[in-house]
Amino acid sequence: MAGLRDYNGRIVIDEGEAAADVRKIDEAITKITSVYQTLDPAKIDDSRFMGAAREGFDDFLGRIRKDLSDMKTRCESAKKLINDAVAKYQRIDRELRDSMRY
């Protein structure tokens, strides 16, 4: 998210840049979800993996899937923070504008 400063040196949030960042995060979430689903051990039927090898493989996939799930959660949190910051400053701008009318 691009940060600009106003004449008082305060950071100003560019709504367009924030929206672009949210779109990029949405794209990342989509890719993470796709990879997560692809790596579902139940969907991978490979007769070369049996016994301990299959257990190790499934364990490995489980760790990767957990990491992907954690990444998706972090992306969703970042997206929420961006949207919350934009909404907060939109509200502040509205309140300042309204207070100047009187």
C-alpha positions as CSV (number, residue, x, y, z in Angstrom):
1,M,0.0,0.0,0.0
2,A,1.5,3.3,-1.1
3,G,1.9,5.8,1.7
4,L,1.9,9.5,0.9
5,R,2.3,12.3,3.4
6,D,0.1,15.4,3.6
7,Y,1.2,18.9,4.4
8,N,1.4,18.1,8.1
9,G,3.6,15.1,7.5
10,R,0.9,12.5,8.2
11,I,0.6,9.4,6.1
12,V,-2.2,9.5,3.7
13,I,-3.6,6.2,2.4
14,D,-4.2,5.9,-1.3
15,E,-7.5,4.0,-1.7
16,G,-6.6,2.9,-5.2
17,E,-3.3,1.4,-4.1
18,A,-5.0,-0.2,-1.1
19,A,-7.5,-1.8,-3.4
20,A,-4.7,-3.0,-5.7
21,D,-3.0,-4.6,-2.7
22,V,-6.2,-6.3,-1.7
23,R,-6.6,-7.7,-5.3
24,K,-3.1,-9.1,-5.1
25,I,-3.8,-10.7,-1.8
26,D,-7.0,-12.2,-3.2
27,E,-4.9,-13.7,-6.1
28,A,-2.5,-15.1,-3.6
29,I,-5.3,-16.6,-1.6
30,T,-6.8,-18.2,-4.7
31,K,-3.4,-19.8,-5.6
32,I,-2.8,-21.0,-2.1
33,T,-6.2,-22.6,-2.0
34,S,-5.6,-24.3,-5.4
35,V,-2.3,-25.7,-4.3
36,Y,-3.8,-26.8,-0.9
37,Q,-6.5,-28.7,-2.7
38,T,-4.0,-30.3,-5.1
39,L,-1.9,-31.6,-2.3
40,D,-4.7,-33.4,-0.6
41,P,-3.3,-36.9,0.3
42,A,-6.7,-38.5,-0.2
43,K,-6.7,-37.3,-3.8
44,I,-3.2,-38.6,-4.5
45,D,-3.5,-42.3,-5.4
46,D,0.0,-43.5,-6.2
47,S,0.6,-47.2,-5.8
48,R,4.4,-46.6,-5.6
49,F,3.8,-45.2,-2.1
50,M,2.9,-47.9,0.4
51,G,3.4,-48.6,4.0
52,A,6.0,-46.3,5.7
53,A,6.8,-44.5,2.5
54,R,3.1,-43.5,2.2
55,E,2.9,-42.5,5.8
56,G,6.0,-40.3,5.4
57,F,4.6,-38.8,2.2
58,D,1.2,-38.1,3.8
59,D,3.0,-36.5,6.8
60,F,5.1,-34.4,4.5
61,L,2.0,-33.3,2.6
62,G,0.3,-32.6,5.9
63,R,3.1,-30.2,6.9
64,I,3.0,-28.4,3.6
65,R,-0.8,-28.1,3.8
66,K,-0.6,-26.7,7.3
67,D,2.0,-24.1,6.1
68,L,-0.3,-23.2,3.2
69,S,-3.3,-22.9,5.6
70,D,-1.2,-20.6,7.8
71,M,-0.2,-18.5,4.8
72,K,-3.8,-18.1,3.8
73,T,-4.8,-17.0,7.3
74,R,-2.0,-14.4,7.2
75,C,-3.1,-13.2,3.8
76,E,-6.7,-12.9,5.1
77,S,-5.5,-11.0,8.2
78,A,-3.5,-8.6,6.0
79,K,-6.4,-8.0,3.7
80,K,-8.6,-7.2,6.8
81,L,-6.0,-4.8,8.2
82,I,-5.9,-2.9,4.9
83,N,-9.6,-2.8,4.5
84,D,-10.0,-1.7,8.1
85,A,-7.4,1.1,7.8
86,V,-9.1,2.4,4.6
87,A,-12.5,2.3,6.3
88,K,-11.1,4.1,9.4
89,Y,-9.6,6.9,7.4
90,Q,-12.7,7.2,5.2
91,R,-14.7,7.7,8.4
92,I,-12.3,10.2,9.7
93,D,-12.3,12.1,6.5
94,R,-16.1,12.1,6.5
95,E,-16.3,13.3,10.1
96,L,-13.8,16.1,9.3
97,R,-15.7,17.2,6.2
98,D,-19.0,17.1,8.2
99,S,-17.5,19.2,11.0
100,M,-16.3,21.8,8.6
101,R,-19.7,22.4,7.2
102,Y,-21.0,23.9,10.5
